[in-house]
Amino acid sequence: MMDTLSAFRHCDDVATLKSRVADLSATFGTLKRLDILMAAHEGRQQAICFVRLQTPEQERALMHSLGVGRFGGEIVFVVDLQTPDTPEDTGPSSQWASCEEL
């Protein structure tokens, strides 16, 4: 279970993370929506992923596989991303990555 989430930590950017989450989700069903909120704090990069699949059954299977739950109807999980060798710590920040409806 958690090994699957650990695999996302090797992503260097949002595009790679989106691709890997989409690939994993496709094994359970049709990906309906994927939003990613990027956050940086104390030199650490995190991505908060919000996922929706086509059916509740598909979503339950994905949640079980990842060992995660829901927040506000969305499947939610946090991924610690690789940080650059020379992080520029300008303080805490967050921003939505560009996501389009699937």
C-alpha positions, 0 to 999 in steps of 0.5 A: 500500500504505502509503497505505492505512495512512496513511488510518487516521491521520486517525481521531480515536477508536477507533470511527472506526478500527474502522469504517475497518478493518472497511470495508477488511477487508470488501473482502477477505472476512469480518472474523472478529475485530478487536482494538485496543490503544491506547497513548500515549507522549510525547504520541503516540497509537497503535493496534495493530490485530489482525485476523483474516479468515475464510480464509488467502487473504483474510488474505494479500490484506489483508496484501499490500494493507497491506504488513504481516505476522503476529504470533502468527497475527494480522495486526498493524499500528500506526497513529499516530492524531491527537493532541489539540491539548493532549495530557496527557502522563501518561507511557506507557500502554496499554489494550485498546479494547473489542472484541467478536467479529464 
